[in-house]
């Protein structure tokens, strides 16, 4: 067993881990050693080809096919230098005040989160896209919303020099998206923070982490690990978990923390989602330009959010219900397809949680409540109205039977799209906003950490990712994670004397 020693070990390099790494880099000037462990590889810029078959296995857990325990929903987990910030679309909204107040976490105040979100939004060049980068798929959504009686909002995005490749979910091939792989991690490394890739944290044993560094396999994308392949025991005076809403609770469960933390793994939410497509009479610019520029927020009123989207042929094909001629017809109409992503704003409910199996692998248990199903149905009905208002000829709606709605059926949308047709396992459902599992709160009886990410009863162990959320956020969690991670890092710096014997940075 190889032995290493650091003052701070950060597990994960995404929105949480990357932020903590940069915010703790001043400690390096004081002579402290800070290490980031990332399970995925570090890719060269020229390796981001945009080809589905190449990029999915290089950037996602299980190649993008990680399933819930019953196989009814696919969960997208980024696994690379930069975590999921490499593979998301760049949408960057501050946390909603209504949600933070509903969380009711002592010591967590909305103005503080808003200030920290704004700080990181500025650092990541978050702004509204220029009109010339708004493609027709997005313009039709705005037009359809207006004609249907709604007003779409524009997403601010964290890009710089976007060329409109529409390949955000496969890693930007133009280095435009300002994820932690472009901003926080390079800044941290320049300041002396060490990053080791292909390094999987197996278990926490006291103030040490057992780590397995994987060898780069022949043909694999990315660089070899910075450490030689093999097993390591990494000692640390402080450990920060930022492995995500699945990785962080799973690591704590493998480490035997469940006995002292009965809420560990609970309150998992994920915004269950699926893609809707509609066919127009003419080609539209759907796969050129930024894919996700507008949204419709009905979270508070109807528990759903609609987002523009553009998915690649394989992802589109798997989201279409059915087989044979009808499926083939829609796929051959790909250049004429308008797309909307529907997301249900789920709530934390008993039973939806992260566990581990006998081998220590994470298992996600998720049950679709009647409320979530109804939210997805309402979202599908709203999308159908937007599609038809924008001029679509026909709409593919998985919660209709049959799933194809012609324009002549516009008056029957509520009748044709119904909860009785929603059958998990027959509808292709996915989720990328994974939240909860190490929720903040008051005591071990109701939570895993306090408002500053400190694990109850273990002051040297912190959490700094979306697993901190006590309930779903209603929006993309990117900036909220960064704001929470900023708080975690600030508290570590303020306690530097107690933890490391140096003055507060």
N, C-alpha and C positions, 0 to 999 in steps of 0.2 A: 504494500500500500504506500503510494507516494504521499508525503506530508507537505502541506503548505500552510502559511499563517498570514492573515490579513486583519486589519482593524474592522473593516466593513465588507460584508459580502452581500451583493444584490443579486437575486435570482430572477432573471428575466430582463429583457432589454426593450420592451415595448413602451407604450405611453407612460406607464408607471416607472419601470426600471430605468429607462433612459432619462426621465426627468430627475429621479433621485440621484443618478450618477452625475449628471451635470451640476445639480445643486449641492452635492457633497464634494465636488472637486476642490473647493477652497481648503478642505481638510488635508489634501495632499501637500499643499504648500507648508503645512505644519508638520510634515513628516509622517503622516498616516498613510496606510496602504488601503486602497479601495479597489474592489474586484467586482466585475459584472460577469455572471455566468449565463450564457445563452445556449439553449438546447439546439437551435438551428444553425445553419451555416452563414457565413459572410460571403456575399456574392460580389463579383466584379460588375461594374456598370454594363459591360458588354454582354453579360450573361442574361440580362432581362430582355428576352426575345419576344415576349408577348404570346408565345405559342402555348396553348392550354396543356398539351400533353407533357411539355417540359417544365412549365412553371408551377403547376399545381403540386407535384410531388416535391419540388424544391422548397416551396414556401409555406405549405400547409401541413398541419398534423393529419396523418393518414391520407395524404394527397388531397385533402379537402373532403374526405368521406367519413369523418368521425360522426358516428350515429348515437342517438340516445339508446337507452337500454332495450327499448322495445322496437327499435329500428324505424320509428315513424318520423323522425326529424334529423336532418343533418346539421351539424354545428361547425362553423368555420373558425379554426384556430390558426393564427399565423405562427410559424416556427422558422425564424430567421433573425439575423442581426437587424434589430429594429422591431421585432415582434409583429403584431398585427397592424402597426402603422405602415408597414410596407405594402399591405394588400387591401387596405380600405380606400374609399374613394376621396378622402380628404375633407369631408364635410365636418365643419367645426363650429358647433353652436355652444353657447354657454349653458350651464345648467338652468332648468326652469325653477323659478322661485317657489312655485306651488309644490314641486316635488321635494325640494330640500326642506321646506316647512313641514311637509307631511312625514318626512323621515323622523323628525323630532329627536335628533341626536344631541345630547347635551354637549356644548362646546363647539358645535358645528354651525356656523352662521352663514347665511346666504351672501351678505355683502363681502365677506372674506373670500368665499369661493369665486364670486364674480370678479373680484380684483385679481386673484391669481389666474383665473381663466384668461382675462384680458392680457395679462403679462405674457403668457405663453402663446396666445393668439398672435400678439405682435412679433414675438421671436420667430414664429413659424410662418410669417407672411400671410396670415389669414385675411382674405378679402373677397369681394364679389367679383366673379369673372367678367371680363370684358364682353360686350354684346356679340362680337364676332366669333366668340368661342361657344356661344349657346346654339346648340344644334336644333334641328326641327323636331326631334323627339321631345325635347324640353319645351320648345315654343308651343307645340300642340297641346301639351299638358296645361300650360298657362292659359291658352285659349279655351280649352275644354272646361277647365275649372271656372273661368269667368262666365261662360255660357250656362254652366250648370248651377251658378249662384254662389260660388266659392272664390276666395282670393288666394292664389298660391303665394308662398314665400320663397325667396331665393336663398339657397345655401351659401354661406361664406365657406371658402375652401382654402386649404393650406398649400397652395402651389406657387411656383415661381418659374416662369417661362414655359407654361403649359402649351403643348403643341397639339392638343386634342386627339391623342392617340386612342382614347377611350379604353385603355388597357389597365386602368388603376388597380383592379382586383388581381392582376397578375404581376404586380410590381411595375411601377412606371418605367418605361424603357428610355425616357428622356431625362431622368433624374430631376423631374420637376416637383414631384410631391415632397413636401417638407416634413417627412416623418422623423422619428428619432434616429433613424439610420443616416439622415442627412444633416440634422441639426444638433441634437443633444449629445448623442454618443460620440461623434467626432470631436465636439468641443470638450467633452469629458476626457477623451483619450489624449488630446493635446495638453490637457492640464495634468496628466499623469495617471488617470484612472486606467486600470487594466481591464480589458475585455477578452474573455475566452469563449469561443464558439464551439459548437458541437459538444457542449458540456451539459449533461443531464444531472440535475440534483436528485439523488435517490432518496435520501432520508436525512433529517436533522437529528444529530446525536449530541445533546448538550449544546455547547457553543461551538459546534463544528458541523460541517455538511459533507456527507459522502457523495462524491461526484464521479460519474463515469464519462470519460471523454471518448467519443466515437472516432473511429478511423474513417477517413474519406474513402468511399467505395468507388471502384472504377466506373467512370462515366457520370458520377454525381456532380451536380453543379456546385459552385462555391469553392472557397479556399480550404485547405486543411486547417485543423484546429491549431491555435497558438500553443497548445500543450501537446505533448506526446500522448497517443491513445493509451488508455488504461484507467485504473481506479485511483482516486485521490481522497484523502481526508483533508478538508480545508477548515482550519480553525479560524474563528472570528470573535471579536468582542461585541459585534452587533451584526445581526442578520436581517435583511429586508426581503420579504417575499413579494415579487412582482411577476409571478408566473401566470397570472390571469385567473378568471373566475372558475376555471376547472383545475388548472395546475397548482394554484396556491392551496386550496382546501385539500386537494389530493395529497400534496406533499406533507401537510400537517397531519392528515389521517395516517399516512404511512409511517409517520414519526411517532405515533401513539398519543397524539394530543387530544383525541376525541374524548377520552375519559374525563379530562378536566374542563373540556369545552363542549358541552352537550349540544350547542347550536352549530357546531362546525359542519359545514357542507350544506346547511339549510338555507332557505330563502333564495334559491336559484331562480333567476328569471332570464329571459333571452329575446324578447320581441319575436315570437314566431312569425314567419313571413313566407310568402310565395310570390312568384312573378306572374303577372297577367300580361297577355299580349293581345293586340288588336290589329287587324289587317286594313290597310288603306288601299285606295285604288291606284296609287302611284308610289314610286319609291320616295322614301324620306331619308334625311341624313340622321340615321340612328346610331351608326357605329363610327362616326367622326365627330370630334368635339368632346368636351367633358361629359361623362355619362350621367352625372347626378347633380343637377344645378337647381332644381326646384322641389318643393314639398308642399303638402297640405296637412296641417296639424289639426286633427280632430281628436286628439288624445283625451282632453278633459271632457269633451261633450259626448264622444262616441267610442272612446278607447281604441282608436286606431290612428295611424299616420300613413300617408301615401307619399312615395318618393319616385321621382323619375329614375330610370335605370337603363342600362344597356348591358345585356349579358351575351356571351359568346355563343356560337351555335350549339356546342355541347350542353352548356348550362341551360340554354333556352329549350333544347330538345327534352331534357329530363324534367323540365317544369311543365311540359304539356301533358295533359292527361290523355290516356288512350294510346292506341297503336294503329298501324295501318294507314289507309288512304287519307283520313282526316288529319292525322298527325303529319304525314308526309306533305300534305297540301300547305299546312301552315309553315313548315320548315322551308319549303320552296318559295314561300312568300317573304323570306327573311328580310330582304331589302325594303319591304313595305310595312314592316311591323313597328308599331308603337308599343312601348313597354312601360308598365308601372309596377313598382314593388309595393305590396301591401304588408304592413306590420301591425300586429296586435300588441297593444300596451298591456301586457300581462302583469299580474300582481303575484307577490310571494305567497304561496299557499303550502300547507302541509303536504309532504310527500315529494315535492319537486326539489331535488337536492343532488349533491355530488357525493358519491361514495367511492370506495376502491374495492377491486376484486381481490382474490387470494394472492394474485401476483403483484398487487399494488398498483394496477392500472386504474385510471379514473373511469368511473361509470356514472353517467348522468341519467337520473330518473326524472321523467317529465310526463305529466298527465295534462291533456288538453281539457280545461274546465269548460263548462257550458258558456261562461262569460267570454273566454278567449275565442271559442268557435263563433259565437254571435258577433264578436268584434271583427273577425276575419270576414264573415258574411257581409256585414255592413260595409266594410272596406271594399269588398268585391263589387257590391252594388254601386257604391259611389264611383269606383273606377270605371265600371261599364257606362255610367252616365257621362263621365268625362270623355271616354273614348268616343262614344257616339256623338257627343256635342262637338268634338273636334273633327268629325267627319268620317270616322271609321265605318267600314262596311260590315264587319263582323268582329265579335269578341270571343276569346277563349276564356271561359270562367270555370275553373275546376270544381267549384261548389254549385254547379248547375248540372242537370242530367237531362239530355246530353249536354256536354260542356260548351257547345258552339251556339252562340246567340247571334242571329242575323239582325240587321238594322230594322227589319220589319217587326222585330220583337221588343223594340225600345220600351213600349208601354207595359211590358210584362216582366220587367227586370226583377221586381220584388217577388213575383211568383216563381220565376225560373231559378233564381239564385236563392237557395234556402239552406238552413242548418241541417236539414235532414239529408242533404246530399254531401255534407262534409264528412269524409271518412278518412281519418288518419291511417296512413299506410297505403292509401290509394291516391292521395294528393301529395305532390312533391313539396315538402315543407323544409325550410332551412332557417337558420338564425346565425347572426354574426355579432349581435350586441349581447355578449354573455356577461351576466352580472350576478353578484351575490355569492354566498358560500362562506365568507368570513366577515359577516356584516358588523358594522359599527353599532354601538349601543352603550348601555350603562354597566352591566355586570355579566359574568359568564352565564347567568340564567337566561339572558335575552340576546346575547351577542357574543362575538369572538374578540373584537377589539374595542378600544375607546375611539373618540373622535379624532385622535392623532395617529391612528393605526397601530397603537401598542397592543399586542396580544395580552389579554387578561392574565395576570399572574406571571408573565414572562417579559419583563421590561426591556430586555435586550433584543427581543424579537418583534419586528414590525411587519405590517402588510401595506402595500402601496399600489393597488390595482383595482379593477372593477369588482373584485370579490368583496370589497368594503361596502358596497351599496346595500343598505337594508331592504331595498325594494327597487323595482324597475325605475329607470330615469325618464322614459318617454322619448328620448332623442339619442343620437349617436353619443356614446360616453367619452369620446376622445378627450375633449378639453376638461371635462369633470375629473377624469382620472389624473390628468396632469396637475390640476389644482389640488387634489387630495395628496398626490405624491409630493408636491411642493411643500405642503404642510408637514408631511412625514419627515422630509429632509430638514426642514427648518427646526423641528423639534430635536432631531438628532444633533444638529449643529449646536443648538442651545444647551444640550446636555453633554457636550463634548468633554467637559471636565470630569463629570461623573463616569462617563463611559470609557474615555480614553486618556484622561489625565492631562488634557490640553485646554487652553482657553477657548471659549465659544467662538466659532467662526462667524 
